[in-house]
Amino acid sequence: MTPAGAPPGASSAPLFEVFCSRHFTSWLAEARLSLAFTTYQAGKLFLLGLKPDGTLSIFNRTLSRCMGLWADGQTLYLSTLYQLWRFENSLGPGETYQGYDRLYVPQLGWTTGDIDIHDIGVDGTGRPLFVNTLFSCLATVSERHSFTPSGSRPSSPGSPPRIAAISTGWPCRGACPAT
């Protein structure tokens, strides 16, 4: 049987299914946490947590080639194909929306072009930093350009940027980057 209004021949199978180990929800409850992750292959941002009844809650959004992700509980930075987005939780302490204790709303976006943003962090001043794999550098946002380099390139002289970008992360301790 196909859903009402579906084109002829459409499958009634779900678009995706999530399976977890039998103790996953109890672990989330004991640790009092939720998880956020991206998958650029499917272009999805996933937020996993618990419903009030203790069952798994799965929230997802489709975003073109979402990859880099950083969150601190109130703010979420997310990279997509051409942008870096900042989302803010619009709920106050103790507020809920449709059973959720966070409601992330896009507040600011920077158009970077296709620079292949991977890992994201935030420095001690609250400025987003990210690994720009197209240019093999640690970078930050710019008011005038696609990005501003923030550090030295890890490549050797004459190396093409994409070949030099073998590692896409950087070490952090407290504020990023680590010194």
C-alpha atoms as a printed R data frame, in Angstrom:
    type eleno elety resid chain resno      x      y      z
1   ATOM     1    CA   MET     A     1  0.000  0.000  0.000
2   ATOM     2    CA   THR     A     2  1.318  3.453 -0.846
3   ATOM     3    CA   PRO     A     3  0.662  6.660  1.102
4   ATOM     4    CA   ALA     A     4 -2.278  8.802 -0.060
5   ATOM     5    CA   GLY     A     5 -1.273 11.231 -2.782
6   ATOM     6    CA   ALA     A     6  1.925  9.315 -3.583
7   ATOM     7    CA   PRO     A     7  2.772  8.854 -7.253
8   ATOM     8    CA   PRO     A     8  1.833  5.478 -8.777
9   ATOM     9    CA   GLY     A     9  4.496  2.868 -8.081
10  ATOM    10    CA   ALA     A    10  5.853  4.729 -5.017
11  ATOM    11    CA   SER     A    11  7.018  2.497 -2.204
12  ATOM    12    CA   SER     A    12  5.496  2.655  1.268
13  ATOM    13    CA   ALA     A    13  8.913  1.833  2.774
14  ATOM    14    CA   PRO     A    14 10.303  4.523  5.102
15  ATOM    15    CA   LEU     A    15 12.935  6.875  3.696
16  ATOM    16    CA   PHE     A    16 15.376  5.674  6.346
17  ATOM    17    CA   GLU     A    17 15.356  3.569  9.475
18  ATOM    18    CA   VAL     A    18 17.400  3.969 12.633
19  ATOM    19    CA   PHE     A    19 18.437  1.011 14.730
20  ATOM    20    CA   CYS     A    20 20.315  1.295 17.995
21  ATOM    21    CA   SER     A    21 21.708 -1.106 20.554
22  ATOM    22    CA   ARG     A    22 19.294 -2.215 23.270
23  ATOM    23    CA   HIS     A    23 21.001 -0.126 25.965
24  ATOM    24    CA   PHE     A    24 21.412  3.057 23.946
25  ATOM    25    CA   THR     A    25 18.365  4.864 25.360
26  ATOM    26    CA   SER     A    26 19.265  3.954 28.948
27  ATOM    27    CA   TRP     A    27 22.799  5.254 28.301
28  ATOM    28    CA   LEU     A    28 21.383  8.554 26.984
29  ATOM    29    CA   ALA     A    29 19.189  8.817 30.090
30  ATOM    30    CA   GLU     A    30 22.017  8.020 32.519
31  ATOM    31    CA   ALA     A    31 24.412 10.433 30.793
32  ATOM    32    CA   ARG     A    32 21.638 13.083 30.493
33  ATOM    33    CA   LEU     A    33 22.614 13.985 26.960
34  ATOM    34    CA   SER     A    34 21.504 14.163 23.367
35  ATOM    35    CA   LEU     A    35 23.589 13.640 20.243
36  ATOM    36    CA   ALA     A    36 23.920 15.708 17.090
37  ATOM    37    CA   PHE     A    37 25.688 14.513 13.942
38  ATOM    38    CA   THR     A    38 25.755 15.064 10.199
39  ATOM    39    CA   THR     A    39 26.103 12.806  7.210
40  ATOM    40    CA   TYR     A    40 27.109 14.611  4.058
41  ATOM    41    CA   GLN     A    41 26.362 11.551  1.882
42  ATOM    42    CA   ALA     A    42 22.655 11.828  2.717
43  ATOM    43    CA   GLY     A    43 22.778 15.574  3.451
44  ATOM    44    CA   LYS     A    44 21.226 15.144  6.889
45  ATOM    45    CA   LEU     A    45 21.556 16.722 10.307
46  ATOM    46    CA   PHE     A    46 20.368 14.330 13.017
47  ATOM    47    CA   LEU     A    47 19.451 15.223 16.593
48  ATOM    48    CA   LEU     A    48 18.954 12.194 18.850
49  ATOM    49    CA   GLY     A    49 17.552 12.359 22.354
50  ATOM    50    CA   LEU     A    50 14.819 10.964 24.545
51  ATOM    51    CA   LYS     A    51 11.096 11.636 24.547
52  ATOM    52    CA   PRO     A    52  9.440 12.249 27.930
53  ATOM    53    CA   ASP     A    53  8.428  8.552 27.991
54  ATOM    54    CA   GLY     A    54 12.085  7.449 27.609
55  ATOM    55    CA   THR     A    55 11.861  6.275 23.993
56  ATOM    56    CA   LEU     A    56 14.265  7.474 21.333
57  ATOM    57    CA   SER     A    57 13.509 10.789 19.641
58  ATOM    58    CA   ILE     A    58 15.008 11.286 16.170
59  ATOM    59    CA   PHE     A    59 14.834 14.673 14.508
60  ATOM    60    CA   ASN     A    60 16.429 15.293 11.118
61  ATOM    61    CA   ARG     A    61 16.709 18.003  8.543
62  ATOM    62    CA   THR     A    62 17.994 17.821  4.988
63  ATOM    63    CA   LEU     A    63 20.728 20.355  4.187
64  ATOM    64    CA   SER     A    64 22.882 20.267  1.078
65  ATOM    65    CA   ARG     A    65 26.193 18.535  1.922
66  ATOM    66    CA   CYS     A    66 26.090 19.345  5.625
67  ATOM    67    CA   MET     A    67 29.380 18.316  7.196
68  ATOM    68    CA   GLY     A    68 31.027 20.356  9.963
69  ATOM    69    CA   LEU     A    69 29.172 20.666 13.253
70  ATOM    70    CA   TRP     A    70 29.855 22.342 16.601
71  ATOM    71    CA   ALA     A    71 27.443 22.770 19.507
72  ATOM    72    CA   ASP     A    72 27.510 23.849 23.133
73  ATOM    73    CA   GLY     A    73 23.863 23.265 24.072
74  ATOM    74    CA   GLN     A    74 22.654 26.764 23.208
75  ATOM    75    CA   THR     A    75 24.470 27.476 19.926
76  ATOM    76    CA   LEU     A    76 24.963 25.196 16.950
77  ATOM    77    CA   TYR     A    77 27.289 25.904 13.992
78  ATOM    78    CA   LEU     A    78 26.749 23.840 10.845
79  ATOM    79    CA   SER     A    79 28.502 23.894  7.481
80  ATOM    80    CA   THR     A    80 26.673 23.170  4.241
81  ATOM    81    CA   LEU     A    81 27.695 23.170  0.594
82  ATOM    82    CA   TYR     A    82 28.105 26.957  0.333
83  ATOM    83    CA   GLN     A    83 27.382 28.332  3.815
84  ATOM    84    CA   LEU     A    84 28.304 28.285  7.487
85  ATOM    85    CA   TRP     A    85 25.193 28.660  9.672
86  ATOM    86    CA   ARG     A    86 24.765 29.681 13.304
87  ATOM    87    CA   PHE     A    87 21.623 28.389 15.020
88  ATOM    88    CA   GLU     A    88 20.530 29.539 18.499
89  ATOM    89    CA   ASN     A    89 18.233 27.822 20.959
90  ATOM    90    CA   SER     A    90 15.223 30.120 21.252
91  ATOM    91    CA   LEU     A    91 13.752 28.429 24.343
92  ATOM    92    CA   GLY     A    92 14.374 29.711 27.843
93  ATOM    93    CA   PRO     A    93 15.246 27.520 30.841
94  ATOM    94    CA   GLY     A    94 12.383 25.117 31.597
95  ATOM    95    CA   GLU     A    95 10.502 25.917 28.355
96  ATOM    96    CA   THR     A    96  9.553 23.198 25.867
97  ATOM    97    CA   TYR     A    97  8.237 23.168 22.322
98  ATOM    98    CA   GLN     A    98  6.250 20.105 21.193
99  ATOM    99    CA   GLY     A    99  8.020 18.045 23.864
100 ATOM   100    CA   TYR     A   100 11.545 19.288 23.004
101 ATOM   101    CA   ASP     A   101 13.735 21.316 25.378
102 ATOM   102    CA   ARG     A   102 15.672 22.972 22.536
103 ATOM   103    CA   LEU     A   103 14.439 24.830 19.452
104 ATOM   104    CA   TYR     A   104 17.357 25.783 17.211
105 ATOM   105    CA   VAL     A   105 16.568 28.707 14.929
106 ATOM   106    CA   PRO     A   106 18.925 29.954 12.184
107 ATOM   107    CA   GLN     A   107 20.264 33.340 13.292
108 ATOM   108    CA   LEU     A   108 23.233 34.047 11.063
109 ATOM   109    CA   GLY     A   109 24.684 32.636  7.865
110 ATOM   110    CA   TRP     A   110 27.899 33.297  5.967
111 ATOM   111    CA   THR     A   111 28.224 32.463  2.283
112 ATOM   112    CA   THR     A   112 31.641 30.884  1.866
113 ATOM   113    CA   GLY     A   113 31.381 29.179 -1.499
114 ATOM   114    CA   ASP     A   114 32.315 25.525 -1.935
115 ATOM   115    CA   ILE     A   115 35.416 25.549  0.301
116 ATOM   116    CA   ASP     A   116 34.594 22.158  1.843
117 ATOM   117    CA   ILE     A   117 34.285 23.142  5.523
118 ATOM   118    CA   HIS     A   118 34.981 20.173  7.769
119 ATOM   119    CA   ASP     A   119 35.574 20.512 11.510
120 ATOM   120    CA   ILE     A   120 34.256 23.603 13.282
121 ATOM   121    CA   GLY     A   121 35.274 25.119 16.596
122 ATOM   122    CA   VAL     A   122 34.871 28.401 18.413
123 ATOM   123    CA   ASP     A   123 37.749 30.490 19.717
124 ATOM   124    CA   GLY     A   124 37.901 32.241 23.094
125 ATOM   125    CA   THR     A   125 36.109 35.311 21.697
126 ATOM   126    CA   GLY     A   126 33.192 33.307 20.267
127 ATOM   127    CA   ARG     A   127 34.417 33.559 16.673
128 ATOM   128    CA   PRO     A   128 33.826 30.401 14.582
129 ATOM   129    CA   LEU     A   129 36.910 28.637 13.251
130 ATOM   130    CA   PHE     A   130 36.832 25.851 10.707
131 ATOM   131    CA   VAL     A   131 38.998 23.578  8.618
132 ATOM   132    CA   ASN     A   132 38.897 24.869  5.042
133 ATOM   133    CA   THR     A   133 39.991 21.802  3.078
134 ATOM   134    CA   LEU     A   134 39.911 23.465 -0.350
135 ATOM   135    CA   PHE     A   135 42.670 25.866  0.719
136 ATOM   136    CA   SER     A   136 44.227 23.581  3.366
137 ATOM   137    CA   CYS     A   137 43.990 26.053  6.206
138 ATOM   138    CA   LEU     A   138 42.313 26.866  9.449
139 ATOM   139    CA   ALA     A   139 39.957 29.752  8.693
140 ATOM   140    CA   THR     A   140 37.262 31.988 10.097
141 ATOM   141    CA   VAL     A   141 34.372 33.958  8.626
142 ATOM   142    CA   SER     A   142 34.851 37.256  6.815
143 ATOM   143    CA   GLU     A   143 32.603 40.263  6.332
144 ATOM   144    CA   ARG     A   144 34.071 40.862  2.836
145 ATOM   145    CA   HIS     A   145 35.438 37.565  1.516
146 ATOM   146    CA   SER     A   146 34.587 33.862  1.488
147 ATOM   147    CA   PHE     A   147 36.814 33.333  4.534
148 ATOM   148    CA   THR     A   148 39.846 34.681  6.356
149 ATOM   149    CA   PRO     A   149 42.800 32.332  6.905
150 ATOM   150    CA   SER     A   150 43.588 31.911 10.585
151 ATOM   151    CA   GLY     A   151 46.945 30.196 10.803
152 ATOM   152    CA   SER     A   152 49.479 28.632  8.489
153 ATOM   153    CA   ARG     A   153 48.794 26.103  5.775
154 ATOM   154    CA   PRO     A   154 49.875 22.566  6.665
155 ATOM   155    CA   SER     A   155 50.979 21.857  3.103
156 ATOM   156    CA   SER     A   156 54.457 21.843  1.627
157 ATOM   157    CA   PRO     A   157 55.369 24.497 -0.956
158 ATOM   158    CA   GLY     A   158 53.950 23.699 -4.378
159 ATOM   159    CA   SER     A   159 51.483 21.058 -3.123
160 ATOM   160    CA   PRO     A   160 47.974 21.278 -4.540
161 ATOM   161    CA   PRO     A   161 45.608 22.250 -1.688
162 ATOM   162    CA   ARG     A   162 43.343 19.172 -1.857
163 ATOM   163    CA   ILE     A   163 46.274 16.750 -1.817
164 ATOM   164    CA   ALA     A   164 47.823 18.523  1.162
165 ATOM   165    CA   ALA     A   165 44.587 18.377  3.189
166 ATOM   166    CA   ILE     A   166 44.991 14.836  4.460
167 ATOM   167    CA   SER     A   167 43.954 15.549  8.033
168 ATOM   168    CA   THR     A   168 40.846 17.679  8.418
169 ATOM   169    CA   GLY     A   169 40.941 18.251 12.168
170 ATOM   170    CA   TRP     A   170 42.970 20.268 14.621
171 ATOM   171    CA   PRO     A   171 43.657 19.852 18.330
172 ATOM   172    CA   CYS     A   172 41.637 21.883 20.818
173 ATOM   173    CA   ARG     A   173 42.013 22.384 24.560
174 ATOM   174    CA   GLY     A   174 39.423 24.682 26.091
175 ATOM   175    CA   ALA     A   175 39.175 27.460 23.523
176 ATOM   176    CA   CYS     A   176 40.218 26.505 19.994
177 ATOM   177    CA   PRO     A   177 42.750 26.211 18.539
178 ATOM   178    CA   ALA     A   178 45.103 24.675 21.073
179 ATOM   179    CA   THR     A   179 48.413 26.441 21.478
